[in-house]
Amino acid sequence: MNNPKKIDVAYVAKLARLALSESEAARLEKQLSDILEYIGQLNKVDTKSVEPTSHVLPIENVYRDDLPKPSLTADEALKNAPRKENGFFKVPKIIE
C-alpha cells in the first residue's frame, strides 16, 4: 500500500509546481508526519471551558492624531502628469 504522507507531499508539490528530489520529499514527509502528530496531541486537549477567540492578544488601534497639513495645489499635482485636461488627469477610457 502507498504511504499516504508520500502521496500528500507529492500532491502538494504538484499543486505548487515544485520538482522535489527523493531526499527532499522524504524530509517533507517526516516534517508533515511530525506536524500531524502534534495536531493530534492538540486535538486531545479539553477546550470545552475555553471561550472561542479570534485573537490571542487584545486588538488596539494605533492611530496618530489627524493633523491638517498643507497639500499640493492642482498645478503641482498635475506637474508631472503624462496627460492632463482642464485641470484634471486625463486617462484612457476603459468603459465602452
N, C-alpha and C positions, 0 to 999 in steps of 0.2 A: 504494500500500500504506500502511496506517496506521502511524504512528510507535509502536513498542512501548512507549517510555517514556511517551508521552502516554496510552496505554491503561492502563499501570500506575498512573500518577498518578490518572487518573480512577477506577480500580478502588479504590485505597486511600482516596481522598476519599469514595467512596460508602460503603465499609465504616465510615469514621469519621463518616459523615453530615455531611460538610463541603461547603459550597457554595463552589466556587472560581471566581474570575473568570479570564478568559483570561490576564491578566498573572500572576496567582498560579500558575496551572497551568504556564505557561511557565517561571517561576522555579523551581518544584519539579522540572520535567523536567530542567532544567540541573543542579540540585543532585543529583538521582538519577543522572544521567549521570556526574557527577564522582565520586560515591561508588562506582558500579560500576566506573569506570575505575581508581580507587585499589585496589579489591578485586582487580581483575585484576592489578595490579602486585604485590600481596601474594601472590597465588597463584603467582607466578613465583619467589618466594624459596625456596631449598632449605632445608627444615626436617627433613631425614632424620636429622640428628645431634642434633636438639633433643628433649629429653625432654618428653612431654606434662605439662602442669601445670594445676591448677585455679585457682591464684592466682599472681599475679606476685610478690607480696611474701609473706614468711613470716607465717603467722597466729599470733597470740599473744593468748590470752585475758587481758583486763584486768579482773580481779575485785578487789573490795575485800574486806578481811577481814570475815568474818561475825561481827559483834559483837552479843551479846544486848542488847536494849533493852526498856524497859517497854512493854507493849502495852495496848490498851484492855480494860476489863472488859466483860463481856457486857452490862451495863446501859448503858455508854457507847456500845457499838457499836449497840445497839438504840434508842438515844435518839431518833433521827430517822426510824426505820423507819415507813413508812406503815401496815404491819400486822405484828403480832407475836403469837406464841402460845407459851406455856410456855418462854419464854426463847430462842426462835428466830425468825428472819424467817419470815413467812407469805407465801407466793407462790401465784399461781393454779396449779391443777393443769393440766398440759399433756399428760399421758399419759392416754388413756382406758382 
